[in-house]
Amino acid sequence: MLDEKDLQAIATLINVSTEKTDQQFREIKGEIGEIKGEISEMKGEISEMKGEIADVKGEISEMKGEIANVKGEISEMKGEIANVKSEIIEIRGQVKASEKLLLDELGYIQSYFEKQIAQVQKNIDELQQYYKIAKLENDNTTLLLKMIETLQKDIEELKKKTA
């Protein structure tokens, strides 16, 4: 069997081994404590991230609402643009119709004034002819009066000679 020395040596070995195991156990417990601390910190960070995710989800939800509103406004604007386009087309048609009426009226007025101008020109030509005739008649009358005066002088001279 084992003597006391051997038992003491075994006890010493067991004590040394137990101390090493205890030391390793304490180190592992320390590492587990550190890991638990890190896990706790991570849980806190995860909790914060969950809050941030909830905030982002809320913002996304708000943005979706705003996008829906903008889409509605765009749809309204498209309708208004379509109305304005149809009004422009209608106004263009009215302008073309008015332009045609104005051109027709201008054509009529031009034709009327051309006839009036032709009539005035005819009247001017007639007045010029009348003026020429009147001038010729005045010239003839003047010549006749001169001839009559000359004849009267000649008659008076003849009367004086015969008298």
Secondary structure, 3 states (H helix, E strand, C coil): CCCHHHHHHHHHHHHHHHHHHHHHHHHHHHHHHHHHHHHHHHHHHHHHHHHHHHHHHHHHHHHHHHHHHHHHHHHHHHHHHHHHHHHHHHHHHHHHHHHHHHHHHHHHHHHHHHHHHHHHHHHHHHHHHHHHHHHHHHHHHHHHHHHHHHHHHHHHHHHHHHC
